[in-house]
Amino acid sequence: MVKRSTKLTHYFLKDINPVVRLLIISDTVIVGSMGLLGPIFALFIANFIHGGNEAVAGLAAGIYLLTKSVLQIPIAHFIDRIRGEKDDFWLLFTCTILISVFPLFYLVIDTPLELYMIQAALGFFTAFTFPTFMGIFTRHIDKEKEGTEWGVYFTLTDMTSAAFSVIGGYVAITSGFPALIIVVVTLSLVGSILLYPIKPYLRFSRAR
């Protein structure tokens, strides 16, 4: 009789393709770090942006999502036309690094227009990271474990983001928003660097 249950070790990232494992660990750190700021971002806008209010926060979020949504399909189509995973990896790695350091600009801006420009830039770079991440993840996912490995990914990123959301509020109260942003950037950079070890496992040429 075939055993249908999933081994417990799988949930601890064992018995998983090393590329998928590293992608999950990297994104868990990055998404978790963004969770530090996400729930209280509107408070940051209200306190540090001149004229910042609920409308500015909503428009800033909308600009980010609109930029990302409009661009990611044509960018994904362009990436798919290039052979091999070399383009996927370097775009993912480079844009993830840029996204990680971009919150530093929050420390020096003070107008809604500057905020909107940063949000648009973040949306632009995220439009590159989303399809490249998904493409690499999908190509290296273990057969007959697709649902489990996607489930492990979303479970770990969601749980870490939830935990860090609580921590982010505490850090903001005790140390202030600037200190919180530095923590976000530092953790995001660590998560970005964790992408580099997947390079030896990638197929840098792909037949059409």
C-alpha positions as CSV (number, residue, x, y, z in Angstrom):
1,M,0.0,0.0,0.0
2,V,1.4,3.4,-1.0
3,K,2.0,5.7,1.9
4,R,0.1,9.0,1.2
5,S,1.0,11.1,4.2
6,T,3.7,13.7,4.0
7,K,6.9,13.2,6.1
8,L,7.2,15.7,8.9
9,T,10.8,16.5,7.8
10,H,9.3,18.0,4.6
11,Y,7.8,20.8,6.7
12,F,11.3,21.6,8.0
13,L,12.6,22.0,4.5
14,K,14.3,18.6,4.4
15,D,13.7,16.2,1.5
16,I,13.2,19.2,-0.8
17,N,15.0,20.3,-3.9
18,P,17.9,22.6,-2.7
19,V,16.8,25.4,-5.1
20,V,13.3,25.4,-3.7
21,R,14.6,25.2,-0.2
22,L,16.8,28.2,-0.6
23,L,14.0,30.2,-2.3
24,I,11.7,29.4,0.6
25,I,14.2,30.4,3.2
26,S,15.1,33.6,1.3
27,D,11.6,34.7,0.8
28,T,10.6,33.8,4.4
29,V,13.3,36.3,5.6
30,I,12.4,39.0,3.1
31,V,8.6,38.8,3.5
32,G,9.0,38.6,7.2
33,S,11.1,41.7,7.3
34,M,8.6,43.6,5.2
35,G,6.0,42.4,7.7
36,L,7.8,44.5,10.3
37,L,6.7,47.7,8.5
38,G,3.6,46.7,6.6
39,P,0.8,47.0,9.2
40,I,2.0,50.3,10.5
41,F,3.1,51.9,7.3
42,A,0.1,54.2,7.3
43,L,1.2,55.6,10.7
44,F,4.6,56.2,9.3
45,I,3.1,58.3,6.5
46,A,0.9,60.2,8.9
47,N,3.9,61.0,11.2
48,F,6.7,61.7,8.7
49,I,5.1,62.8,5.4
50,H,3.9,66.4,5.3
51,G,0.2,66.3,4.6
52,G,0.2,62.5,5.1
53,N,-3.2,61.0,5.8
54,E,-5.4,58.0,5.0
55,A,-5.8,59.2,1.4
56,V,-2.0,59.5,0.8
57,A,-1.5,56.0,2.3
58,G,-4.1,54.5,0.1
59,L,-2.8,56.2,-3.1
60,A,0.7,55.1,-2.2
61,A,-0.4,51.5,-1.9
62,G,-2.4,51.8,-5.1
63,I,0.6,53.1,-7.1
64,Y,2.8,50.3,-6.0
65,L,0.2,47.6,-6.8
66,L,-0.8,49.2,-10.1
67,T,2.8,49.5,-11.3
68,K,3.6,45.9,-10.4
69,S,0.4,44.6,-11.9
70,V,0.7,46.4,-15.2
71,L,4.4,45.6,-15.8
72,Q,4.8,42.0,-14.6
73,I,3.1,40.2,-17.5
74,P,5.1,41.9,-20.3
75,I,8.3,41.5,-18.2
76,A,7.5,37.8,-17.6
77,H,6.9,37.4,-21.4
78,F,10.2,39.0,-22.1
79,I,12.0,36.8,-19.6
80,D,10.4,33.7,-21.1
81,R,11.8,34.5,-24.5
82,I,15.4,34.4,-23.2
83,R,17.0,30.9,-23.0
84,G,18.3,29.5,-19.8
85,E,17.9,30.6,-16.2
86,K,20.8,33.0,-16.2
87,D,18.5,36.0,-16.9
88,D,16.0,34.8,-14.3
89,F,18.6,34.5,-11.6
90,W,20.4,37.8,-12.1
91,L,17.2,39.7,-12.5
92,L,15.8,38.1,-9.4
93,F,19.0,38.6,-7.4
94,T,19.7,42.2,-8.5
95,C,16.1,43.5,-8.2
96,T,15.7,41.8,-4.8
97,I,18.8,43.6,-3.5
98,L,17.4,46.9,-4.8
99,I,14.0,46.3,-3.2
100,S,15.8,45.5,0.1
101,V,17.6,48.9,0.2
102,F,14.8,51.1,-1.1
103,P,13.1,51.5,2.3
104,L,16.1,53.7,3.2
105,F,14.6,56.4,1.1
106,Y,11.7,56.5,3.6
107,L,14.2,58.1,6.0
108,V,14.9,61.1,3.7
109,I,11.5,61.9,2.1
110,D,8.9,64.2,3.4
111,T,6.4,64.9,0.7
112,P,3.6,62.7,-0.9
113,L,5.1,63.1,-4.3
114,E,8.4,61.6,-3.2
115,L,6.6,58.8,-1.5
116,Y,4.6,58.1,-4.7
117,M,7.9,58.0,-6.7
118,I,9.4,55.4,-4.3
119,Q,6.3,53.3,-4.4
120,A,6.3,53.3,-8.3
121,A,10.0,52.3,-8.3
122,L,9.3,49.5,-5.8
123,G,6.4,48.3,-8.0
124,F,8.7,48.4,-11.0
125,F,11.4,46.2,-9.4
126,T,8.9,43.8,-7.9
127,A,7.5,43.3,-11.4
128,F,10.8,41.7,-12.2
129,T,11.2,39.6,-9.0
130,F,7.7,38.0,-9.0
131,P,7.9,36.2,-12.4
132,T,11.5,35.2,-12.0
133,F,11.0,33.8,-8.6
134,M,7.9,31.9,-9.7
135,G,9.6,30.6,-12.8
136,I,12.7,29.2,-11.0
137,F,10.5,27.8,-8.2
138,T,8.2,26.1,-10.7
139,R,11.0,24.5,-12.7
140,H,12.7,23.0,-9.7
141,I,9.8,21.9,-7.6
142,D,9.7,18.2,-6.8
143,K,7.3,16.2,-8.8
144,E,4.2,14.9,-6.9
145,K,5.1,17.4,-4.1
146,E,3.9,20.6,-5.9
147,G,1.0,21.3,-3.6
148,T,3.0,20.5,-0.4
149,E,6.0,22.7,-1.4
150,W,3.8,25.6,-2.3
151,G,2.0,25.1,0.9
152,V,5.2,25.0,2.9
153,Y,6.3,28.3,1.2
154,F,3.0,30.2,1.9
155,T,2.8,28.8,5.5
156,L,6.3,29.8,6.4
157,T,6.1,33.3,4.8
158,D,2.7,34.0,6.2
159,M,3.6,32.8,9.8
160,T,6.8,34.8,9.7
161,S,5.1,37.9,8.4
162,A,2.4,37.6,11.1
163,A,5.0,37.3,13.9
164,F,7.1,40.1,12.6
165,S,4.1,42.4,12.3
166,V,3.7,42.2,16.1
167,I,7.4,42.8,16.6
168,G,7.4,45.7,14.2
169,G,4.8,47.6,16.2
170,Y,6.9,47.1,19.4
171,V,10.1,48.3,17.7
172,A,8.4,51.4,16.3
173,I,7.1,52.3,19.8
174,T,10.3,51.6,21.7
175,S,13.0,52.7,19.2
176,G,11.1,54.7,16.5
177,F,10.4,54.3,12.8
178,P,14.0,55.0,11.6
179,A,15.4,52.2,13.7
180,L,12.6,49.9,12.4
181,I,13.4,50.8,8.8
182,I,17.1,50.0,9.4
183,V,16.1,46.6,10.8
184,V,13.8,46.0,7.7
185,V,16.6,46.8,5.3
186,T,19.2,44.7,7.2
187,L,16.9,41.6,7.3
188,S,15.9,42.1,3.6
189,L,19.5,42.2,2.5
190,V,20.2,39.0,4.4
191,G,17.3,37.3,2.7
192,S,18.5,38.6,-0.7
193,I,22.0,37.3,-0.2
194,L,20.5,33.8,0.6
195,L,19.4,33.7,-3.0
196,Y,23.0,33.5,-4.3
197,P,23.7,29.9,-3.3
198,I,21.1,28.7,-5.7
199,K,23.3,29.8,-8.7
200,P,25.2,26.5,-9.0
201,Y,22.0,24.5,-9.2
202,L,20.5,26.5,-12.1
203,R,20.3,25.5,-15.7
204,F,22.1,28.4,-17.5
205,S,21.2,27.1,-20.9
206,R,17.8,25.9,-22.0
207,A,16.8,24.3,-25.2
208,R,13.8,25.7,-27.0
